[in-house]
Amino acid sequence: MGHVFGRGTGALPWAVRGEGCYLFDAEGRAYLDGSGGAAVSCLGHSDADVRAAIHDQLDRLAFAHTGFFTSEPAERLADLLVAHAPGGIDRVYLLSGGSEAVEAAIKLARQYVLEIGQPGRHRLIARRQSYHGNTLGALAAGGNAWRRENYAPLLVETHHVAPCFEYRERREGETPEAYGQRAADELEAEIQRLGPETVMAFIAEPVVGATAGAVPPVPGYFKRIREICDRYGVLLILDEVMCGMGRTGSLFACEQDGIAPDIVTIAKGLGAGYMPIGAMLCSAGIHDAIAAGSGSFQHGHTYHAHPLSAAAGHAVLRALIDRNLIARVQRQGETLDAALRDRFGQHAHVGDIRGRGLFRAIELVGDRASKRPFDPDRRLHARVKSAAMEEGLIVYPSGGTVNGREGDHVLIAPPFIIDDAQIDELVTKLGRAVERALS
């Protein structure tokens, strides 16, 4: 046993090489990366253009602190992101990952309301069964009970409303549109309960990732959310760390819902696993309020806008755009969805198959008719993960899907370069893994 403090105490295979959609361990065994790690490796594991961009930047400049310099890769990446961002998004704050991006978004929201003379606005509203990161501010925003439990005494006050979770929450006879309005109206009720003058922001994932498994909103839900935020002067923060950067079939996931946020966070697919990078993007209005007021955002990190990471991010984003990979995500996403429905659509213990683009999930249930989850002590999701690894497949199962304790799902988020034969391989191996876990 080595000295690495890992996520758990068990031994793991050593990853030594990556090629396309596969990772290889020290024993030479291949694993199909059916989840991109955690929806990270959108370009696969050996992209020549990204590797070349990193090598080129390393030969010229690895690091320059942003207290003294900007850099060409940071400026190029910011320009390219803004050129393709929704609505009035105009500024990019580059960071090292998703949790940092969410922390920056929350702090920016607070500084913004101070700059515009509304210091009473300090409350943040999020949704139950959400995940926004593991640092304390991001964890406080998250609404997953299990992740919050141990650290509850350390977390700042955050208020949570219902998620938009059609499979679990839509009532019998209720249309998806009517359900979406009802779910969104919980936000308005909570704003009114707290007092509109005290609420600074609402944060949500357009498509919920780790805690619930690729849960998309119903039609009209986010348009109603946008209307409510505008009515009460509440900032809308969208967390696209997992679902953004093409993963759901549009560069920014919110494009498919016809809205634009005030602040949006991205990471994971922005670096595609080649370098640690994330970003917080905001509207011109937010940036200009600070520029005209105190003149600086009271926040920062040592590796903020790191040139080497920015060069990698720019190469990834150029690949997504220039290779028409977003359209490929749409096509292969439909192929994956069809394959999952063919294999699991009538499975006695698969209650729901859901998602967008190459961001899909199956939810495992003890009983399809009642949607009853399995006993959490069975740790079915962990058994699926282990069985899948034995099959040579990496997927991203999680527990607590229903309420933070009960429920199991398997998240599937392969590289955008996955082909039809590899989709067949993924679904076949997943099928065997599920059966082994259930036995």
N, C-alpha and C positions, 0 to 999 in steps of 0.2 A: 504494500500500500504506500503510495506516495504522499506528498505533503500538500497537495492541492486541496483546499477547502471547497468541496463541490456542493451541488444542490442537495445531494443525499449522501448516505454513507456506503452505498453499494458500489461494487466495481463496475466500471464502464469500459466498453471497447475503445481502443485508441484510434481516432480518425487520423489517417495519414495522407490521404489523397482524395481529390474530388475531380470528377469529370462529367460535365453535362448535368443530367438529372440524378447522378449517382455519387455516393460517398463510399470510400473503401477503408476498412480497418487494417490494423497491423497484421492480421492473419490473412489478408487478401480478399476478405469477403466483401461483396458489393451490397449496398443498401439503396433502394430506390427512395429518393427524398420526396415523399408524398406530401410533406407539409412545409417544405422550404425551411426546415428547422422550426421556427415559430413564425411562419409566413414572411420569411426574410429573403430567401435565395431565389428571387424572381428570375434571374438570368442563368440559373444553374451555377456550377462550381468551377468553371474554367474559362470564363469569357475573355477572349483574347484582347478585345478593345479596352475593357476595364483594367486588365492587368497592365497593358501598355501605358495607359494614362497614369496609373500609380507609379510605375517605373520612371516615366518621364518626369513627373512632378518631384519624385524623390531625388532625382539627379539635379534638380534646380533649386527647390526650396521645400523643406519638410515642415518647418514651423516658424511662425512669427506671431508674437502676442498681439491680440487685437486692441490692447491698450495703447499700442504704438503704431501699428500698421494695419492696412487691409491687404488683400492679395488678389491676384488675377483669378485663381480658381474660385474663390469665394464670391467675387463679383460676377463671374460668368454664371455660376450656379444660381445665384439669386436672380439674375436677369432672366434666365431660362424658366425658373419656377414661376416668376411673376407673369411672364408672357403666356403661360398656360394655366394660370390659377383662375378660380371662379370669382365673379363679382368684382368688388373693389379692393381685393387683396393687392397690396403694393409693396410691402416690406417683408424681408426674410431675416430671421435671427437663427443662425446656424449653431447647432449644438452637437452633442455626442450620442444622443439616443432619445427614445421616446419618453422616458420618465422625465428627463431634463426638459424636453419640449413642453410637457404638460405643466411642470413647475413654472416654467417661464410664462406660459399662457395665463396661469392663475395670478401670478405676480403682476403681469402686465395689466390684467383686468383691474386689479386693485389700484395700481398706480394711475391708470387712466381715469378712474372715477375721482381720484384725488385731484388730478390735474384739471378736471372740468368743474371742480368745486362741489362735488357730491360725496363728501367723506362718510356720510351715513351708509353708503352702499358697501357692504362688506360680506354679504352672505352669498354663498355658492350653492346652487342646486344641481344635482346630478340624478342619475337613475339607479334604482336597485339592479343588481346583477350586471353592473358595468365594471370595467377594469380600465384604469387610466395610468397605471405605473406603480412602482414599488417604493419610491422615495416617499417621505411622510406626507407631503402635500398632495401628491398624486394618489397615494393610497387613501387619504382622507376623502378625496373626490370619488374614488371607486366605491361601488355599492355591493361588492361581494362580501357576504358576512364572514366567510371562513378566512379570507385574506386579511380582514380588518381585525379579527377577534383578538389576537395576541397583542396588538399594538394600539388597541382602542384608547387607553389612557393618554397616549401621545398624540392623538389625531385632533386636528382643529375641527370645529363644528362645520359640518356639511349636511345639507338637507337632501333627501332622496325621494323621488316620485317613481311611479310605475314605469317599467320599460315598455317598449312596443314589441311584444312577444306574441305574435299571432297564434302560434301553436298552443301556447299555454294559457293565454289570457282572453282570446276572442270568445264571446258567448255564443251559444247555439242560436242560430237564426239571425245573428248580427252580421251585417256586411263588413268586409274588410275596411271600407271607407268609414263606416260609422264607428267601428272599433278604433280606428286611427284617431278620429276626432275625440272620442272619449278618453283615450290614453293621453293625447296631447293636452286635453283640458285639465288634467291633473296638475300640469305645470302652472296654468293660470290660477287654479285654486290655491296652490302652495304659495305663489307670489302674493296673492291677496291675503293669505293667512299670516305670512311673515311681515307684510307691509312692503309695497312696491319700492318705497324709498330706501329700503335696506338691502335689496337684492342687486348684486353687481353682475352676475353671469349665470348661465346655464350651460353645462357641458354634457356632451353625448357622443357616442360612437355612431356614425351613420349606419354601419352594419356591425353589430356586436360580435366581438371576436372570442377571446380566450375564455370568458366566464360563461358564455351561453352557446357558443358554437355557430358562427356565421348566420346570425339572426338579422334578416333584412327588415326594414320598416314596411308597413302597408302603405298603399298609395294615399297621398295627401297628408300623412302624419307630419313630416318635417315642414311642409308649407304652413301648416297650422302652428307648429312650434315657432317658426320664423315670425309669423304674425303676432304671436303672443309676446315674444321678446321685443319686437318693435313697439308694441303698444305700451309696454311698461319701461322702456329704456334699458332693457337688460341685454347684456352682450351675449351673443351666441358663439360658444366655443365648440368646434367639432374636432373630435379626436380621431384622426385617420392614420394613426401610427401603424395599425395592423391592416386596415381595409383600404388604405389609400395607395397611391403610386401605381395605379393600373390593376390592382388585385381584383377588384370587383367588376372590371370591364369599362371603366373610365379613369382618367388619370387621377382625378379627385372623386372619391366615392359620392360626394354630395351632388355632383353634376346630375346624376340620375334622378334625383329628387327635386330638381329645378330650383335649388336655393343656393345662397352663398353665405358663409359665416362671417363673423367679424374677426375671429381668430381661428386658425386651423393648425393642428399639429400633425407632422409626418415624421417617419423614421423608417425602420425595417427595410422595406423595399427601396427606399431612396439610396441606400448603400449596397443593397443586394447581398449583404454579408461580406463584401470585400474590405470595407472600412467601417468603423463605428461612426454613424452620422445620423442626426435628426434635425428637425427645423420647426420653428414656430413662425407662422406667417400671420400678418395682420393687415387690416385695412389702412388706407392712407389717412383716414380721419383719426384713428387711434395714434398712429405715429406722429401726425402733425400736432395733435394736442400736447404731446410730450415735448416736441421740438419747440413749440411756442411757449411752453411753460418752464419746467425745470431744466429742460435741455438734455436730459440723459435718462435712460432706463436704469434704475437702481438694481442691477442684476448683472451677473457675468460668471464665466467659467474659464479656467486656464486654457482649455482646448476648444473654446468657442471659435467657430469658423476656421478650424484647423485646415491649412492648405492641402495637405495630403488627402484628408477625408473629403474635402470639397471637390478635389480633382476626381476622386472616385465617384462621388455623387453626380457630378456633371456627366461623366462618361456613362453612368447607368441611365440617367434621364435621357441623354441623347440616344441611347440604344432603344429605350422604350418608344421614343418618338420616331426616330429615323427608320427603324425596322418594322414599324407598324405593328408592334407587339400588343397594343391595346385591342386592336381588332382580333388578333390571334387569341387573346384571353377570352373574348366573347365567344369565338367559335369553339375553342377547346373547353370552355366552361360548359357549353351546351352538350358537348360530347361526354364530358365527365358526369354531368347531371343525368343524362340518359343512361349511362352505364351504371350509376349508383341505383337508379330507379329499377333498372332491369334486374340487378342482383338483390337489392334490399327492399324493393317496393312492397312485396307481400311477406316480408320476413316477420315472424311472430313477435320479435322483440325490437324492431325498428319502428319507432312511432312517427318520426318526421325526417324528411330529407329536404334540406334547405340551403339557401345561399345565393350568391351572385358571382358571375365570372368564374375564376379559379379560386373561389373562396366558398367552400361547401362543407356541410356537416351532416352526419346522421346522429339522431338522438335515440339512445337505447332505453327501452322501457320494459318493465316486468309484464305489463298488460297493455296491449294496443287500445282496446276499447275504452278503458278508464284513464289511460295515459299514466298509470301508476309507475313510478320509478322503481328501480331495484333498491334493495336495502344498501345504504351507503357503506355499511361494514364489509360488504362483499368486495368493494373497491374494483368494480368491474372495469372502469376506465384504465386503471393501472394494469390490469390483466390483459386488456386489449393491447396496450402499448408494448408490454413484454412479449406477447405472442406475435405481434407484428414485427418486432425486431428479429425474432427467431425466424420469421418468414423472409427477412431481408427487405423490410419496408419500414420507413419512418413516417408515422402519422402523429397527430397531436391530440390525444384524448385528455379530457378533463372531467372532474367530478363537481358536484354542487350546481349542476345546470339549472335546477328548478328554483332553489332558494339559498344557495351557498352551501348546503349540506347534502341534499338529495339530488339525484339525477346524474346521468352519464352521457357524454357526447364524444364524438370523434371528429375533430377538425381536420379538413383536407385542404391544403394550399400549395400545390406543387409549383415548380418553376414554370414560367410562361412558355418555355421552349418544349414542354412535354408533348410527345406525339401520341397518335392514337394507340399504337401498340403498347406504349408505356402506361397509358390510361387503363388499358385492359389488364396489364400486369398489376397495377395499383389496386384495382377493384377486386381482382381475383385473390391477391394476397390478403387484402383487407377482409374479404369474405371468410377466408380460412382462419384468420386471426380472431375474428368475432366468434366463430363457431368454437374455436379452442378455448376462448375466454369464458364462453357460456357453459361449456361442458363441465 
